[in-house]
């Protein structure tokens, strides 16, 4: 009787130990799977970097300038059919829009303690606010931190170059300025804007701007 009673006890303890070890290994596998799912994959990191670069590229040109370009260029160029009167007007329009891109790179915005956003123009001493009567208001941050820097001039030049590349790639502008281009001129108009835009975009991604001025996209932290 004692031997018979001992045998089932040994079997029960063996099955119990196997079930405990199996459950512990299952929990370990689940924890390992969770930890692996929490770690960002290479594709996710690449996608995040791509989106960040795209956000930086969106700041190359003011949205207001692009909107004015898309609306006014067909009107000024008569849909690409320029004459002696509309061609100088188109050149003047492009000059004004390029100047707006250059000036917009020196504008910035600040947020006061009450949540109100104010816009201004960067100077060598600080930020000159357009829509705030008292620059010494205690609710405003230190405006001297927003003074002009060397990188602002670089961004302004890159913005003008990118705008020129966009303008030259537009069919209305190219047909207006070069109605019957030669083969070499046509090759330059096809290749040069793409190269200029690509190089300027890469430089802007490497050296992004921290300003959020008039016409540029506003991020959540600004």
DAHUTA-V707868 format. One record per helix or strand. SS is the DSSP state (~ for helix, > for strand). FROM is the first residue (numbers start at 1). TO is the last residue. Records with the same first field share a line. If there is no record, write none. Layout:
# DAHUTA-V707868
SS = FROM-TO  FROM-TO
This chain:
# DAHUTA-V707868
~ = 2-38  42-57  63-77  86-104  143-146  150-169  171-177  183-206
> = 107-111  117-122  127-129
